Amino acid sequence: MTHAADDQTGWSAWPAPAKLNLFLRITGCRADGYHLLQTVFRLLDWGDSIRLRVRDDGVVARHGASVDGVAEADDLAVRAAKLLKSESNSRKGADIVVEKAIPAGAGFGGGSSDAATVLVALNQLWGAGLDTDRLAALGLQLGADVPVFVRGTNAWAEGVGEALTALDLPPAWYLLADPGVHAATAALFQASELTRNAPPATISDFVSGSRLGNAASLGNAFEPVLRRREPAVEAVFAALSQVGSPRLTGSGSGCFVEFADRESAEAALTRLPSGLKAWVVEGASRSPLLDALETYRLS
């Protein structure tokens, strides 16, 4: 993915990688109504790109077309910049361009990753000096998935998704598919048929494949709900089932099949129906954002 570097006009480009949930279980609900989750986040070497230019007038401004009609004030990337500005008391501002590759509402984490990249990159560009823990805490105010992108490591997650334990995951390639359905997360969490009391798994269950099985058999609580409600999602599962064991990521609607190597993933891609929006990406051992940050500091 793109690494950060200032060009002659003051712009720098920063990766905002996508993620997969290798499984997702709901183990209960908190008193405030939030659901307790267990999942494993797998970062990908593919995603959006955030272009930033520091301003001296304190203004935070988004440029380019809006993403899916989201107003500038509601854009997570803009909100992230303003939150960082407030927290750090910075007098700087920023011009922001979000170059989208990650489909919205597909469970690949695009909005959350965009926000995390803005937090991490502007913290560097502004010289704000916030440490990773503070940036992750700010990210949590924007969304439960933002902290994992701030920290930049594959992780076991619990709580509402913010209690993270870094995991080393083996190399893998993924065949991704987008059914074109914008999954409404809030509505899905309210679905009467959603399983909210799954028995908790452990990291050793995930790693060893014992008791509750491997990641695929640990399942995704949203999968049966979406497959029943959205014919397009069911159709993608049927197509992917011809080449492997498909899974849903997040609250959907994106689907994926894991492969040990690129050749197997690309061979599977050629066997899918031509009208299906599908592509192959590599799993990352850590976030490309961390690599970009190191490159920028050394430049």
Secondary structure by P-SEA (a helix, b strand, c coil): cbbbbbccccbbbbbbccccccbbbbccccccccccbbbbbbbbcbbbbbbbbbbcccbbbbcccccccccccccaaaaaaaaaaaaacccccbbbbbbcccccccccaaaaaaaaaaaaaaaaaacccccaaaaaaaaaaaccaaaaaaacccccccccccbbbbbbccccccccccccccccaaaaaaccccccccccccaaaaaacccccccccccccaaaaaaaccaaaaaaaaaaaaccbbbbcccccccccccccaaaaaaaaaacccccccbbbbbbcccaaaaaaaaaaac
